[in-house]
Amino acid sequence: MAKGHRSQIKRERNEQRDTRPSAKISYARVSVQKACYVLDAIRGKDVTTALGILAYNPRYASTVIEKLLKSAIANAENNNGMSVDNLYIEECYANKGPTMKRIRPRAQGRAYRIEKRMSHITIVLNER
């Protein structure tokens, strides 16, 4: 456990915090596997190229991720004072969220389970 005054402990904790601009969406109604197809296509690309890829990608996850990327760009401009021309996607990943369980009636009184999966998607930007 850290020693010192409470303000000193907080100061040390804040020095270790990540200052890169990022955006996160929780409980997105898209599965992790489907989100990762889109995230793999834009990882490491610069922001304008990634927006172009997302605009013409037919998957549903691309609309969710496009909105999230625009939010991360706005965070970089307003909070960190970064230029949009120099930004690129350093990290992007999807973590598993909760699963909604539903019942589908089947023949002869049986019931099959339908799992509607959710994910938490994060995008982290950086400057070149």
CNS distance restraints for C-alpha pairs under 8 A (distance, minus, plus):
assign (resid   2 and name CA) (resid   9 and name CA) 6.71 0.50 0.50
assign (resid   3 and name CA) (resid   9 and name CA) 7.41 0.50 0.50
assign (resid   4 and name CA) (resid   8 and name CA) 6.18 0.50 0.50
assign (resid   4 and name CA) (resid   9 and name CA) 6.58 0.50 0.50
assign (resid   5 and name CA) (resid   9 and name CA) 6.38 0.50 0.50
assign (resid   6 and name CA) (resid  10 and name CA) 6.27 0.50 0.50
assign (resid   7 and name CA) (resid  11 and name CA) 6.07 0.50 0.50
assign (resid   8 and name CA) (resid  12 and name CA) 6.25 0.50 0.50
assign (resid   9 and name CA) (resid  13 and name CA) 6.25 0.50 0.50
assign (resid  10 and name CA) (resid  14 and name CA) 6.13 0.50 0.50
assign (resid  11 and name CA) (resid  15 and name CA) 6.33 0.50 0.50
assign (resid  12 and name CA) (resid  16 and name CA) 6.85 0.50 0.50
assign (resid  13 and name CA) (resid  17 and name CA) 6.77 0.50 0.50
assign (resid  20 and name CA) (resid 124 and name CA) 6.72 0.50 0.50
assign (resid  20 and name CA) (resid 125 and name CA) 6.37 0.50 0.50
assign (resid  20 and name CA) (resid 126 and name CA) 6.09 0.50 0.50
assign (resid  21 and name CA) (resid  72 and name CA) 6.39 0.50 0.50
assign (resid  21 and name CA) (resid  73 and name CA) 7.81 0.50 0.50
assign (resid  21 and name CA) (resid  75 and name CA) 6.06 0.50 0.50
assign (resid  21 and name CA) (resid  76 and name CA) 5.08 0.50 0.50
assign (resid  21 and name CA) (resid  79 and name CA) 7.93 0.50 0.50
assign (resid  21 and name CA) (resid  80 and name CA) 7.12 0.50 0.50
assign (resid  21 and name CA) (resid 124 and name CA) 6.02 0.50 0.50
assign (resid  21 and name CA) (resid 125 and name CA) 5.56 0.50 0.50
assign (resid  21 and name CA) (resid 126 and name CA) 6.91 0.50 0.50
assign (resid  22 and name CA) (resid  72 and name CA) 5.10 0.50 0.50
assign (resid  22 and name CA) (resid  75 and name CA) 7.02 0.50 0.50
assign (resid  22 and name CA) (resid  76 and name CA) 7.59 0.50 0.50
assign (resid  22 and name CA) (resid 122 and name CA) 7.26 0.50 0.50
assign (resid  22 and name CA) (resid 123 and name CA) 5.54 0.50 0.50
assign (resid  22 and name CA) (resid 124 and name CA) 4.27 0.50 0.50
assign (resid  22 and name CA) (resid 125 and name CA) 5.97 0.50 0.50
assign (resid  23 and name CA) (resid  68 and name CA) 6.39 0.50 0.50
assign (resid  23 and name CA) (resid  69 and name CA) 7.30 0.50 0.50
assign (resid  23 and name CA) (resid  71 and name CA) 6.33 0.50 0.50
assign (resid  23 and name CA) (resid  72 and name CA) 4.81 0.50 0.50
assign (resid  23 and name CA) (resid  75 and name CA) 7.67 0.50 0.50
assign (resid  23 and name CA) (resid 122 and name CA) 5.91 0.50 0.50
assign (resid  23 and name CA) (resid 123 and name CA) 5.52 0.50 0.50
assign (resid  23 and name CA) (resid 124 and name CA) 6.72 0.50 0.50
assign (resid  24 and name CA) (resid  68 and name CA) 7.04 0.50 0.50
assign (resid  24 and name CA) (resid 120 and name CA) 7.13 0.50 0.50
assign (resid  24 and name CA) (resid 121 and name CA) 5.69 0.50 0.50
assign (resid  24 and name CA) (resid 122 and name CA) 4.38 0.50 0.50
assign (resid  24 and name CA) (resid 123 and name CA) 6.45 0.50 0.50
assign (resid  25 and name CA) (resid  68 and name CA) 7.03 0.50 0.50
assign (resid  25 and name CA) (resid 120 and name CA) 5.67 0.50 0.50
assign (resid  25 and name CA) (resid 121 and name CA) 5.33 0.50 0.50
assign (resid  25 and name CA) (resid 122 and name CA) 6.55 0.50 0.50
assign (resid  26 and name CA) (resid  97 and name CA) 7.77 0.50 0.50
assign (resid  26 and name CA) (resid 119 and name CA) 6.66 0.50 0.50
assign (resid  26 and name CA) (resid 120 and name CA) 4.36 0.50 0.50
assign (resid  26 and name CA) (resid 121 and name CA) 6.57 0.50 0.50
assign (resid  27 and name CA) (resid  97 and name CA) 6.18 0.50 0.50
assign (resid  27 and name CA) (resid  98 and name CA) 7.56 0.50 0.50
assign (resid  27 and name CA) (resid 118 and name CA) 5.41 0.50 0.50
assign (resid  27 and name CA) (resid 119 and name CA) 5.41 0.50 0.50
assign (resid  27 and name CA) (resid 120 and name CA) 5.62 0.50 0.50
assign (resid  28 and name CA) (resid  64 and name CA) 7.89 0.50 0.50
assign (resid  28 and name CA) (resid 118 and name CA) 5.45 0.50 0.50
assign (resid  28 and name CA) (resid 119 and name CA) 5.28 0.50 0.50
assign (resid  28 and name CA) (resid 120 and name CA) 6.22 0.50 0.50
assign (resid  28 and name CA) (resid 121 and name CA) 7.46 0.50 0.50
assign (resid  29 and name CA) (resid 116 and name CA) 7.85 0.50 0.50
assign (resid  29 and name CA) (resid 117 and name CA) 6.69 0.50 0.50
assign (resid  29 and name CA) (resid 118 and name CA) 4.79 0.50 0.50
assign (resid  29 and name CA) (resid 119 and name CA) 6.77 0.50 0.50
assign (resid  30 and name CA) (resid  34 and name CA) 6.72 0.50 0.50
assign (resid  30 and name CA) (resid  35 and name CA) 6.58 0.50 0.50
assign (resid  30 and name CA) (resid  61 and name CA) 6.51 0.50 0.50
assign (resid  30 and name CA) (resid 117 and name CA) 6.39 0.50 0.50
assign (resid  30 and name CA) (resid 118 and name CA) 5.35 0.50 0.50
assign (resid  30 and name CA) (resid 119 and name CA) 6.24 0.50 0.50
assign (resid  31 and name CA) (resid  35 and name CA) 6.26 0.50 0.50
assign (resid  31 and name CA) (resid  96 and name CA) 7.72 0.50 0.50
assign (resid  31 and name CA) (resid 116 and name CA) 7.90 0.50 0.50
assign (resid  31 and name CA) (resid 117 and name CA) 5.09 0.50 0.50
assign (resid  31 and name CA) (resid 118 and name CA) 5.33 0.50 0.50
assign (resid  31 and name CA) (resid 119 and name CA) 5.84 0.50 0.50
assign (resid  32 and name CA) (resid  36 and name CA) 6.04 0.50 0.50
assign (resid  32 and name CA) (resid  94 and name CA) 5.76 0.50 0.50
assign (resid  32 and name CA) (resid  95 and name CA) 6.48 0.50 0.50
assign (resid  32 and name CA) (resid  96 and name CA) 6.09 0.50 0.50
assign (resid  32 and name CA) (resid 117 and name CA) 7.86 0.50 0.50
assign (resid  32 and name CA) (resid 118 and name CA) 7.22 0.50 0.50
assign (resid  32 and name CA) (resid 119 and name CA) 5.60 0.50 0.50
assign (resid  33 and name CA) (resid  37 and name CA) 6.75 0.50 0.50
assign (resid  34 and name CA) (resid  38 and name CA) 7.23 0.50 0.50
assign (resid  34 and name CA) (resid  61 and name CA) 6.87 0.50 0.50
assign (resid  35 and name CA) (resid  39 and name CA) 6.25 0.50 0.50
assign (resid  35 and name CA) (resid  61 and name CA) 5.51 0.50 0.50
assign (resid  35 and name CA) (resid  62 and name CA) 7.74 0.50 0.50
assign (resid  35 and name CA) (resid  94 and name CA) 6.78 0.50 0.50
assign (resid  36 and name CA) (resid  40 and name CA) 5.82 0.50 0.50
assign (resid  36 and name CA) (resid  93 and name CA) 7.11 0.50 0.50
assign (resid  36 and name CA) (resid  94 and name CA) 6.61 0.50 0.50
assign (resid  37 and name CA) (resid  41 and name CA) 6.71 0.50 0.50
assign (resid  38 and name CA) (resid  42 and name CA) 6.86 0.50 0.50
assign (resid  38 and name CA) (resid  54 and name CA) 7.81 0.50 0.50
assign (resid  38 and name CA) (resid  59 and name CA) 7.82 0.50 0.50
assign (resid  38 and name CA) (resid  61 and name CA) 6.87 0.50 0.50
assign (resid  38 and name CA) (resid  62 and name CA) 6.14 0.50 0.50
assign (resid  39 and name CA) (resid  43 and name CA) 6.04 0.50 0.50
assign (resid  39 and name CA) (resid  65 and name CA) 7.99 0.50 0.50
assign (resid  39 and name CA) (resid  92 and name CA) 6.34 0.50 0.50
assign (resid  39 and name CA) (resid  93 and name CA) 6.83 0.50 0.50
assign (resid  41 and name CA) (resid  53 and name CA) 7.79 0.50 0.50
assign (resid  42 and name CA) (resid  50 and name CA) 5.28 0.50 0.50
assign (resid  42 and name CA) (resid  53 and name CA) 7.27 0.50 0.50
assign (resid  42 and name CA) (resid  89 and name CA) 7.44 0.50 0.50
assign (resid  43 and name CA) (resid  89 and name CA) 5.87 0.50 0.50
assign (resid  43 and name CA) (resid  90 and name CA) 6.89 0.50 0.50
assign (resid  43 and name CA) (resid  91 and name CA) 6.67 0.50 0.50
assign (resid  43 and name CA) (resid  92 and name CA) 6.38 0.50 0.50
assign (resid  44 and name CA) (resid  88 and name CA) 6.44 0.50 0.50
assign (resid  44 and name CA) (resid  89 and name CA) 5.08 0.50 0.50
assign (resid  44 and name CA) (resid  90 and name CA) 5.60 0.50 0.50
assign (resid  44 and name CA) (resid  91 and name CA) 7.42 0.50 0.50
assign (resid  45 and name CA) (resid  49 and name CA) 6.43 0.50 0.50
assign (resid  45 and name CA) (resid  50 and name CA) 6.02 0.50 0.50
assign (resid  45 and name CA) (resid  88 and name CA) 5.72 0.50 0.50
assign (resid  45 and name CA) (resid  89 and name CA) 5.83 0.50 0.50
assign (resid  46 and name CA) (resid  50 and name CA) 6.22 0.50 0.50
assign (resid  46 and name CA) (resid  86 and name CA) 7.65 0.50 0.50
assign (resid  46 and name CA) (resid  87 and name CA) 6.01 0.50 0.50
assign (resid  46 and name CA) (resid  88 and name CA) 3.92 0.50 0.50
assign (resid  46 and name CA) (resid  89 and name CA) 6.17 0.50 0.50
assign (resid  47 and name CA) (resid  51 and name CA) 6.19 0.50 0.50
assign (resid  47 and name CA) (resid  84 and name CA) 7.46 0.50 0.50
assign (resid  47 and name CA) (resid  85 and name CA) 7.76 0.50 0.50
assign (resid  47 and name CA) (resid  87 and name CA) 5.91 0.50 0.50
assign (resid  47 and name CA) (resid  88 and name CA) 5.17 0.50 0.50
assign (resid  47 and name CA) (resid  89 and name CA) 6.62 0.50 0.50
assign (resid  48 and name CA) (resid  52 and name CA) 6.35 0.50 0.50
assign (resid  48 and name CA) (resid  85 and name CA) 7.90 0.50 0.50
assign (resid  49 and name CA) (resid  53 and name CA) 6.27 0.50 0.50
assign (resid  50 and name CA) (resid  54 and name CA) 6.16 0.50 0.50
assign (resid  51 and name CA) (resid  55 and name CA) 6.05 0.50 0.50
assign (resid  51 and name CA) (resid  66 and name CA) 6.58 0.50 0.50
assign (resid  51 and name CA) (resid  69 and name CA) 7.82 0.50 0.50
assign (resid  52 and name CA) (resid  56 and name CA) 6.59 0.50 0.50
assign (resid  53 and name CA) (resid  57 and name CA) 6.12 0.50 0.50
assign (resid  54 and name CA) (resid  62 and name CA) 5.33 0.50 0.50
assign (resid  54 and name CA) (resid  63 and name CA) 7.02 0.50 0.50
assign (resid  54 and name CA) (resid  65 and name CA) 7.64 0.50 0.50
assign (resid  54 and name CA) (resid  66 and name CA) 5.94 0.50 0.50
assign (resid  55 and name CA) (resid  62 and name CA) 7.49 0.50 0.50
assign (resid  55 and name CA) (resid  63 and name CA) 7.56 0.50 0.50
assign (resid  55 and name CA) (resid  66 and name CA) 7.43 0.50 0.50
assign (resid  57 and name CA) (resid  62 and name CA) 6.27 0.50 0.50
assign (resid  58 and name CA) (resid  62 and name CA) 7.33 0.50 0.50
assign (resid  59 and name CA) (resid  63 and name CA) 7.62 0.50 0.50
assign (resid  60 and name CA) (resid  64 and name CA) 7.14 0.50 0.50
assign (resid  61 and name CA) (resid  65 and name CA) 6.15 0.50 0.50
assign (resid  62 and name CA) (resid  66 and name CA) 5.85 0.50 0.50
assign (resid  63 and name CA) (resid  67 and name CA) 6.38 0.50 0.50
assign (resid  64 and name CA) (resid  68 and name CA) 6.39 0.50 0.50
assign (resid  65 and name CA) (resid  69 and name CA) 6.03 0.50 0.50
assign (resid  65 and name CA) (resid 121 and name CA) 7.94 0.50 0.50
assign (resid  66 and name CA) (resid  70 and name CA) 6.28 0.50 0.50
assign (resid  67 and name CA) (resid  71 and name CA) 6.38 0.50 0.50
assign (resid  68 and name CA) (resid  72 and name CA) 6.34 0.50 0.50
assign (resid  68 and name CA) (resid 123 and name CA) 7.50 0.50 0.50
assign (resid  69 and name CA) (resid  73 and name CA) 6.21 0.50 0.50
assign (resid  69 and name CA) (resid 123 and name CA) 6.84 0.50 0.50
assign (resid  70 and name CA) (resid  74 and name CA) 6.23 0.50 0.50
assign (resid  71 and name CA) (resid  75 and name CA) 6.22 0.50 0.50
assign (resid  72 and name CA) (resid  76 and name CA) 6.24 0.50 0.50
assign (resid  72 and name CA) (resid 123 and name CA) 7.07 0.50 0.50
assign (resid  72 and name CA) (resid 124 and name CA) 7.40 0.50 0.50
assign (resid  72 and name CA) (resid 125 and name CA) 7.21 0.50 0.50
assign (resid  73 and name CA) (resid  77 and name CA) 6.30 0.50 0.50
assign (resid  73 and name CA) (resid  84 and name CA) 7.07 0.50 0.50
assign (resid  73 and name CA) (resid 125 and name CA) 7.84 0.50 0.50
assign (resid  74 and name CA) (resid  78 and name CA) 6.00 0.50 0.50
assign (resid  75 and name CA) (resid  79 and name CA) 5.40 0.50 0.50
assign (resid  75 and name CA) (resid  80 and name CA) 7.11 0.50 0.50
assign (resid  76 and name CA) (resid  80 and name CA) 5.09 0.50 0.50
assign (resid  76 and name CA) (resid  81 and name CA) 6.26 0.50 0.50
assign (resid  76 and name CA) (resid  82 and name CA) 5.55 0.50 0.50
assign (resid  76 and name CA) (resid  83 and name CA) 7.86 0.50 0.50
assign (resid  76 and name CA) (resid  84 and name CA) 7.99 0.50 0.50
assign (resid  76 and name CA) (resid 125 and name CA) 7.79 0.50 0.50
assign (resid  77 and name CA) (resid  81 and name CA) 4.70 0.50 0.50
assign (resid  77 and name CA) (resid  82 and name CA) 5.01 0.50 0.50
assign (resid  77 and name CA) (resid  83 and name CA) 6.46 0.50 0.50
assign (resid  77 and name CA) (resid  84 and name CA) 7.13 0.50 0.50
assign (resid  78 and name CA) (resid  82 and name CA) 7.89 0.50 0.50
assign (resid  82 and name CA) (resid  86 and name CA) 7.84 0.50 0.50
assign (resid  82 and name CA) (resid  87 and name CA) 7.74 0.50 0.50
assign (resid  82 and name CA) (resid 127 and name CA) 7.48 0.50 0.50
assign (resid  83 and name CA) (resid  87 and name CA) 6.86 0.50 0.50
assign (resid  86 and name CA) (resid 127 and name CA) 5.26 0.50 0.50
assign (resid  86 and name CA) (resid 128 and name CA) 5.37 0.50 0.50
assign (resid  87 and name CA) (resid 125 and name CA) 6.45 0.50 0.50
assign (resid  87 and name CA) (resid 126 and name CA) 5.57 0.50 0.50
assign (resid  87 and name CA) (resid 127 and name CA) 4.59 0.50 0.50
assign (resid  87 and name CA) (resid 128 and name CA) 6.33 0.50 0.50
assign (resid  88 and name CA) (resid 125 and name CA) 5.65 0.50 0.50
assign (resid  88 and name CA) (resid 126 and name CA) 5.68 0.50 0.50
assign (resid  88 and name CA) (resid 127 and name CA) 6.29 0.50 0.50
assign (resid  88 and name CA) (resid 128 and name CA) 7.06 0.50 0.50
assign (resid  89 and name CA) (resid 123 and name CA) 7.15 0.50 0.50
assign (resid  89 and name CA) (resid 124 and name CA) 6.17 0.50 0.50
assign (resid  89 and name CA) (resid 125 and name CA) 4.61 0.50 0.50
assign (resid  89 and name CA) (resid 126 and name CA) 6.52 0.50 0.50
assign (resid  90 and name CA) (resid 123 and name CA) 7.93 0.50 0.50
assign (resid  90 and name CA) (resid 124 and name CA) 5.77 0.50 0.50
assign (resid  90 and name CA) (resid 125 and name CA) 5.19 0.50 0.50
assign (resid  90 and name CA) (resid 126 and name CA) 5.94 0.50 0.50
assign (resid  91 and name CA) (resid 122 and name CA) 7.93 0.50 0.50
assign (resid  91 and name CA) (resid 123 and name CA) 5.87 0.50 0.50
assign (resid  91 and name CA) (resid 124 and name CA) 4.95 0.50 0.50
assign (resid  91 and name CA) (resid 125 and name CA) 6.83 0.50 0.50
assign (resid  92 and name CA) (resid 121 and name CA) 7.49 0.50 0.50
assign (resid  92 and name CA) (resid 122 and name CA) 5.56 0.50 0.50
assign (resid  92 and name CA) (resid 123 and name CA) 4.36 0.50 0.50
assign (resid  92 and name CA) (resid 124 and name CA) 6.13 0.50 0.50
assign (resid  93 and name CA) (resid 121 and name CA) 5.92 0.50 0.50
assign (resid  93 and name CA) (resid 122 and name CA) 5.55 0.50 0.50
assign (resid  93 and name CA) (resid 123 and name CA) 6.78 0.50 0.50
assign (resid  94 and name CA) (resid 119 and name CA) 6.25 0.50 0.50
assign (resid  94 and name CA) (resid 120 and name CA) 5.55 0.50 0.50
assign (resid  94 and name CA) (resid 121 and name CA) 4.31 0.50 0.50
assign (resid  94 and name CA) (resid 122 and name CA) 6.31 0.50 0.50
assign (resid  95 and name CA) (resid 119 and name CA) 5.57 0.50 0.50
assign (resid  95 and name CA) (resid 120 and name CA) 5.07 0.50 0.50
assign (resid  95 and name CA) (resid 121 and name CA) 6.37 0.50 0.50
assign (resid  96 and name CA) (resid 118 and name CA) 6.60 0.50 0.50
assign (resid  96 and name CA) (resid 119 and name CA) 4.72 0.50 0.50
assign (resid  96 and name CA) (resid 120 and name CA) 6.30 0.50 0.50
assign (resid  97 and name CA) (resid 117 and name CA) 7.11 0.50 0.50
assign (resid  97 and name CA) (resid 118 and name CA) 4.85 0.50 0.50
assign (resid  97 and name CA) (resid 119 and name CA) 4.35 0.50 0.50
assign (resid  97 and name CA) (resid 120 and name CA) 5.92 0.50 0.50
assign (resid  98 and name CA) (resid 117 and name CA) 6.63 0.50 0.50
assign (resid  98 and name CA) (resid 118 and name CA) 5.78 0.50 0.50
assign (resid  98 and name CA) (resid 119 and name CA) 7.42 0.50 0.50
assign (resid  99 and name CA) (resid 115 and name CA) 6.19 0.50 0.50
assign (resid  99 and name CA) (resid 116 and name CA) 5.63 0.50 0.50
assign (resid  99 and name CA) (resid 117 and name CA) 4.54 0.50 0.50
assign (resid  99 and name CA) (resid 118 and name CA) 5.99 0.50 0.50
assign (resid 100 and name CA) (resid 115 and name CA) 5.78 0.50 0.50
assign (resid 100 and name CA) (resid 116 and name CA) 4.99 0.50 0.50
assign (resid 100 and name CA) (resid 117 and name CA) 6.36 0.50 0.50
assign (resid 101 and name CA) (resid 113 and name CA) 6.73 0.50 0.50
assign (resid 101 and name CA) (resid 114 and name CA) 5.90 0.50 0.50
assign (resid 101 and name CA) (resid 115 and name CA) 4.82 0.50 0.50
assign (resid 101 and name CA) (resid 116 and name CA) 6.35 0.50 0.50
assign (resid 102 and name CA) (resid 113 and name CA) 5.77 0.50 0.50
assign (resid 102 and name CA) (resid 114 and name CA) 4.96 0.50 0.50
assign (resid 102 and name CA) (resid 115 and name CA) 6.26 0.50 0.50
assign (resid 102 and name CA) (resid 116 and name CA) 7.55 0.50 0.50
assign (resid 103 and name CA) (resid 111 and name CA) 6.22 0.50 0.50
assign (resid 103 and name CA) (resid 112 and name CA) 5.83 0.50 0.50
assign (resid 103 and name CA) (resid 113 and name CA) 4.79 0.50 0.50
assign (resid 103 and name CA) (resid 114 and name CA) 5.88 0.50 0.50
assign (resid 104 and name CA) (resid 111 and name CA) 5.55 0.50 0.50
assign (resid 104 and name CA) (resid 112 and name CA) 5.08 0.50 0.50
assign (resid 104 and name CA) (resid 113 and name CA) 6.04 0.50 0.50
assign (resid 104 and name CA) (resid 114 and name CA) 6.61 0.50 0.50
assign (resid 105 and name CA) (resid 109 and name CA) 7.22 0.50 0.50
assign (resid 105 and name CA) (resid 110 and name CA) 6.30 0.50 0.50
assign (resid 105 and name CA) (resid 111 and name CA) 4.61 0.50 0.50
assign (resid 105 and name CA) (resid 112 and name CA) 6.41 0.50 0.50
assign (resid 106 and name CA) (resid 110 and name CA) 5.08 0.50 0.50
assign (resid 106 and name CA) (resid 111 and name CA) 5.28 0.50 0.50
assign (resid 106 and name CA) (resid 112 and name CA) 6.66 0.50 0.50
